[in-house]
Amino acid sequence: MLSKLEFFESHSAPPPTTAEQIALLDAVVRHYNEAGKKVSATPHEGGTLGVCLSADIDGERRFLKSHLPGAQAHANLAKESEMLGALYGATVVTDRLSLRMDDGSVRLCLVLAELSPRDRPMDGAEAAALAHGLAAKLGGRDRWRLKASETFEHYLLKAEDAIAALADLQMVSATTARELSRTIGSLGSSLPSLRRTMCHGDFGPRNVMTEGATNVVIDWEDAFWGVAGYDYLYWLTFFENRHLLNSPDREPTELMAEDERGILALIVLLKSYLSIRSGTHRSHSLSIDERLAEILGQ
């Protein structure tokens, strides 16, 4: 989520994905032709900041994922590649290309197995177990080269900016803004006592694919050093899972109720701030204040 937020904080327009896809396609065809391989490729929707192609390489179907220009975008994709390798070996990322672009720059491009969407939604128990298993496999912070911005502490700092921005835009009431500040401030005070884990950062239904009967979680660019339970709570904030938020059958986390509430408020706050920056809030069925008030229990 934060990579998207950082992009829209510094850009007034959506990323030029179509132009980047055309440039990537040219570079991919050139790379494989020079290697004596036959390739055909077409642009593919790959998320907000991904530059993606569907490809046939010597008769094998593959999904190619590259990035927008810039060192940080390159680093984010490299991190995703490392994490997919740690989780799934060579079964998902089958190759990494350094592509020479027409402007002389070099782009990282991941060659991925062609995965399939799930044939049914995950239930809460499956989502919680999957998130827990991923964190256990990824291990501790020292294994990964993380920046200061790739930590839960940075999320708490961004929350202050988000509350101020939404209040200035009158997207949240004064009551909601005060309760957000109190709830997230309380979460910050609890942070030293919470168990820390690696978190995916965008653990949503669209990022859970399958290879055969195996779940494969993709799009690790926003992975960060977070708090145990964060990814499952993030999954709960998607509209199709909203009915589980206050359900007695919801899977528990190891967090105290007030800390769960704080994390849920933090997630929905930052999602709302991103929607304002990107302009997607106009299509939402609930106002930002209504959505946050629901999380806060007002």
C-alpha positions as CSV (number, residue, x, y, z in Angstrom):
1,M,0.0,0.0,0.0
2,L,2.7,2.5,0.9
3,S,4.5,2.2,-2.4
4,K,1.3,3.3,-4.1
5,L,0.8,6.1,-1.6
6,E,4.3,7.4,-2.1
7,F,3.8,7.4,-5.9
8,F,0.5,9.4,-5.7
9,E,2.0,11.8,-3.2
10,S,4.6,12.8,-5.7
11,H,2.6,12.4,-9.0
12,S,-0.6,14.2,-10.0
13,A,-1.5,11.6,-12.7
14,P,-1.8,7.8,-12.8
15,P,1.3,5.9,-13.9
16,P,1.9,5.8,-17.6
17,T,1.3,2.0,-17.7
18,T,0.3,1.6,-21.3
19,A,3.4,3.4,-22.6
20,E,5.6,1.4,-20.3
21,Q,4.0,-1.8,-21.4
22,I,4.8,-1.0,-25.0
23,A,8.4,-0.2,-24.1
24,L,8.7,-3.4,-22.1
25,L,7.2,-5.5,-24.9
26,D,9.8,-4.2,-27.3
27,A,12.6,-5.0,-24.9
28,V,11.3,-8.5,-24.2
29,V,11.0,-9.4,-27.9
30,R,14.5,-8.0,-28.5
31,H,16.0,-10.0,-25.6
32,Y,14.5,-13.3,-26.6
33,N,15.2,-12.8,-30.3
34,E,18.8,-12.2,-29.5
35,A,18.8,-15.5,-27.5
36,G,17.3,-17.4,-30.4
37,K,13.9,-17.9,-28.8
38,K,10.5,-17.4,-30.2
39,V,8.3,-15.0,-28.1
40,S,4.9,-13.4,-28.5
41,A,3.6,-11.1,-25.8
42,T,0.6,-8.9,-25.0
43,P,0.0,-6.2,-22.3
44,H,-1.6,-7.5,-19.1
45,E,-3.3,-5.6,-16.3
46,G,-0.8,-5.9,-13.4
47,G,-1.9,-3.6,-10.7
48,T,-1.3,0.1,-10.1
49,L,2.4,0.2,-10.4
50,G,3.3,-3.0,-12.2
51,V,4.3,-3.2,-15.8
52,C,3.1,-6.6,-17.0
53,L,2.9,-8.8,-20.1
54,S,1.4,-12.2,-20.8
55,A,3.8,-14.1,-23.0
56,D,4.5,-17.3,-24.9
57,I,8.2,-18.2,-24.8
58,D,9.1,-21.1,-27.0
59,G,5.7,-22.6,-26.4
60,E,5.6,-22.0,-22.6
61,R,3.1,-19.6,-21.1
62,R,4.6,-17.1,-18.8
63,F,3.7,-13.9,-16.9
64,L,6.3,-11.1,-17.1
65,K,6.4,-8.4,-14.5
66,S,8.6,-5.3,-14.6
67,H,8.5,-1.9,-13.0
68,L,8.2,1.8,-13.6
69,P,11.5,3.9,-14.0
70,G,13.5,4.6,-10.9
71,A,15.8,3.0,-8.4
72,Q,13.1,2.5,-5.8
73,A,10.7,0.7,-8.2
74,H,13.6,-1.6,-9.1
75,A,14.4,-2.3,-5.5
76,N,10.7,-3.0,-4.7
77,L,10.5,-5.6,-7.5
78,A,13.9,-7.1,-6.5
79,K,12.5,-7.6,-2.9
80,E,9.4,-9.3,-4.3
81,S,11.6,-11.7,-6.3
82,E,13.6,-12.6,-3.2
83,M,10.5,-13.2,-1.1
84,L,8.8,-15.3,-3.8
85,G,12.0,-17.3,-4.0
86,A,12.1,-17.8,-0.2
87,L,8.5,-18.9,-0.2
88,Y,8.2,-21.0,-3.4
89,G,11.7,-21.8,-4.6
90,A,12.0,-21.6,-8.4
91,T,8.4,-22.7,-9.1
92,V,7.0,-19.2,-9.3
93,V,9.8,-17.0,-10.4
94,T,11.4,-19.0,-13.2
95,D,13.9,-16.4,-14.4
96,R,15.0,-12.8,-13.8
97,L,15.9,-10.6,-16.8
98,S,17.9,-7.4,-17.0
99,L,16.3,-5.8,-20.0
100,R,18.0,-3.0,-22.0
101,M,15.4,-0.4,-22.8
102,D,15.3,2.0,-25.8
103,D,16.4,4.9,-23.6
104,G,19.5,3.0,-22.4
105,S,18.3,2.2,-19.0
106,V,18.1,-1.3,-17.6
107,R,14.9,-2.8,-16.1
108,L,14.5,-5.8,-13.9
109,C,11.8,-8.2,-15.3
110,L,10.6,-11.3,-13.5
111,V,9.5,-14.3,-15.5
112,L,6.7,-16.0,-13.6
113,A,4.8,-19.2,-14.0
114,E,1.3,-18.6,-15.3
115,L,-0.9,-18.7,-12.2
116,S,-4.6,-19.1,-11.9
117,P,-7.2,-17.2,-9.8
118,R,-8.8,-19.1,-6.9
119,D,-12.0,-20.9,-7.9
120,R,-13.6,-19.8,-4.6
121,P,-13.1,-17.1,-2.0
122,M,-11.0,-17.9,1.1
123,D,-12.9,-18.1,4.4
124,G,-11.5,-16.4,7.5
125,A,-9.8,-19.5,8.9
126,E,-8.0,-20.2,5.6
127,A,-6.9,-16.5,5.3
128,A,-5.6,-16.4,8.8
129,A,-3.7,-19.7,8.5
130,L,-2.2,-18.6,5.1
131,A,-1.0,-15.3,6.5
132,H,0.5,-16.9,9.6
133,G,2.3,-19.5,7.5
134,L,3.8,-16.9,5.2
135,A,5.2,-14.9,8.1
136,A,6.7,-18.0,9.6
137,K,8.5,-18.9,6.4
138,L,9.9,-15.4,5.8
139,G,11.5,-15.3,9.3
140,G,12.9,-12.2,11.0
141,R,13.8,-8.7,9.9
142,D,17.6,-9.4,9.7
143,R,17.0,-11.7,6.7
144,W,15.8,-8.8,4.6
145,R,17.4,-5.5,3.5
146,L,14.6,-3.2,4.7
147,K,14.6,0.5,4.7
148,A,13.3,2.6,7.7
149,S,10.2,3.3,5.7
150,E,9.5,-0.5,5.5
151,T,8.5,-0.8,9.1
152,F,5.3,-0.5,11.2
153,E,6.7,2.6,12.8
154,H,6.7,4.4,9.4
155,Y,3.0,3.4,9.0
156,L,2.2,5.1,12.3
157,L,4.0,8.2,11.1
158,K,2.0,8.2,7.8
159,A,-1.2,7.9,9.8
160,E,-0.5,11.4,11.3
161,D,-0.2,12.8,7.8
162,A,-3.4,11.0,6.7
163,I,-5.5,12.2,9.5
164,A,-4.4,15.8,9.0
165,A,-5.0,15.6,5.2
166,L,-8.5,14.0,5.5
167,A,-9.5,16.5,8.2
168,D,-8.3,19.5,6.1
169,L,-10.3,18.1,3.1
170,Q,-13.4,17.7,5.4
171,M,-13.5,14.0,4.5
172,V,-13.7,13.0,8.2
173,S,-15.5,14.7,11.0
174,A,-13.7,16.3,13.9
175,T,-15.0,13.5,16.1
176,T,-13.6,10.8,13.8
177,A,-10.3,12.6,13.5
178,R,-9.9,12.8,17.3
179,E,-10.9,9.1,17.8
180,L,-8.4,8.1,15.1
181,S,-5.6,10.0,16.8
182,R,-6.5,8.5,20.1
183,T,-6.8,4.9,18.8
184,I,-3.7,4.9,16.7
185,G,-1.7,6.7,19.4
186,S,-2.7,3.9,21.8
187,L,-1.5,1.4,19.3
188,G,1.8,3.1,19.1
189,S,2.2,2.9,22.9
190,S,1.5,-0.8,22.7
191,L,3.9,-1.5,19.9
192,P,6.9,-2.5,22.1
193,S,4.9,-5.3,23.5
194,L,3.5,-6.7,20.2
195,R,5.1,-9.6,18.4
196,R,6.8,-8.5,15.2
197,T,6.8,-10.4,11.9
198,M,7.3,-9.8,8.2
199,C,4.0,-8.7,6.6
200,H,2.9,-8.8,3.0
201,G,1.4,-5.3,3.2
202,D,-1.3,-5.9,0.5
203,F,-2.8,-9.2,1.5
204,G,-6.0,-9.0,-0.4
205,P,-8.1,-11.5,-2.4
206,R,-6.6,-10.5,-5.8
207,N,-3.1,-11.3,-4.6
208,V,-3.9,-14.9,-3.7
209,M,-3.5,-17.1,-6.8
210,T,-3.0,-20.8,-7.3
211,E,-0.7,-23.2,-8.9
212,G,-2.5,-26.5,-9.0
213,A,-3.9,-27.0,-5.5
214,T,-1.3,-24.6,-3.9
215,N,-2.1,-21.1,-2.9
216,V,0.5,-18.6,-4.2
217,V,0.6,-15.1,-2.7
218,I,2.0,-12.5,-5.2
219,D,2.9,-8.8,-5.2
220,W,5.3,-8.5,-2.3
221,E,6.6,-5.0,-3.2
222,D,5.0,-3.6,0.0
223,A,6.3,-6.2,2.4
224,F,7.4,-4.6,5.7
225,W,8.4,-5.4,9.3
226,G,5.1,-5.3,10.9
227,V,3.0,-6.9,13.6
228,A,1.6,-10.4,13.9
229,G,-2.0,-10.5,12.7
230,Y,-1.7,-7.4,10.5
231,D,-2.1,-9.2,7.2
232,Y,-5.2,-11.1,8.3
233,L,-6.7,-7.9,9.6
234,Y,-5.9,-6.2,6.3
235,W,-7.7,-9.0,4.5
236,L,-10.8,-8.3,6.6
237,T,-10.9,-4.7,5.5
238,F,-11.8,-5.7,1.9
239,F,-15.4,-5.0,1.1
240,E,-16.3,-8.7,0.4
241,N,-14.9,-9.7,3.8
242,R,-16.5,-6.8,5.7
243,H,-19.3,-9.0,7.1
244,L,-16.7,-10.9,9.2
245,L,-15.4,-7.8,11.0
246,N,-17.9,-8.0,13.9
247,S,-18.8,-11.7,13.5
248,P,-18.5,-14.0,16.5
249,D,-17.1,-16.6,14.1
250,R,-14.2,-14.4,13.1
251,E,-10.8,-16.0,13.5
252,P,-9.0,-14.5,16.5
253,T,-5.6,-13.0,16.5
254,E,-3.1,-12.9,19.4
255,L,-3.7,-9.2,19.8
256,M,-5.8,-7.5,22.5
257,A,-9.1,-6.1,21.2
258,E,-7.9,-2.4,21.4
259,D,-4.8,-3.2,19.4
260,E,-6.8,-5.0,16.8
261,R,-9.1,-2.0,16.6
262,G,-6.1,0.3,16.2
263,I,-4.6,-1.8,13.4
264,L,-7.9,-1.9,11.6
265,A,-8.3,1.8,11.9
266,L,-4.7,2.4,10.7
267,I,-5.3,0.2,7.6
268,V,-8.6,1.8,6.6
269,L,-7.2,5.3,7.3
270,L,-4.2,4.7,5.0
271,K,-6.4,3.0,2.3
272,S,-8.7,6.0,2.5
273,Y,-5.9,8.5,2.2
274,L,-4.6,6.5,-0.8
275,S,-8.0,6.6,-2.4
276,I,-8.0,10.4,-2.1
277,R,-4.5,10.7,-3.6
278,S,-5.4,8.4,-6.5
279,G,-8.9,9.7,-7.1
280,T,-10.6,6.2,-6.6
281,H,-12.6,7.4,-3.6
282,R,-15.3,8.7,-6.0
283,S,-16.5,5.2,-6.8
284,H,-16.9,4.1,-3.2
285,S,-20.3,3.2,-1.9
286,L,-19.5,4.5,1.6
287,S,-18.0,7.8,2.5
288,I,-14.6,7.8,4.2
289,D,-16.1,9.1,7.4
290,E,-18.7,6.3,7.4
291,R,-16.1,3.6,6.7
292,L,-13.8,4.8,9.5
293,A,-16.7,5.3,11.9
294,E,-17.7,1.7,11.3
295,I,-14.2,0.5,12.2
296,L,-14.0,2.7,15.2
297,G,-17.4,1.6,16.4
298,Q,-18.8,5.1,16.6
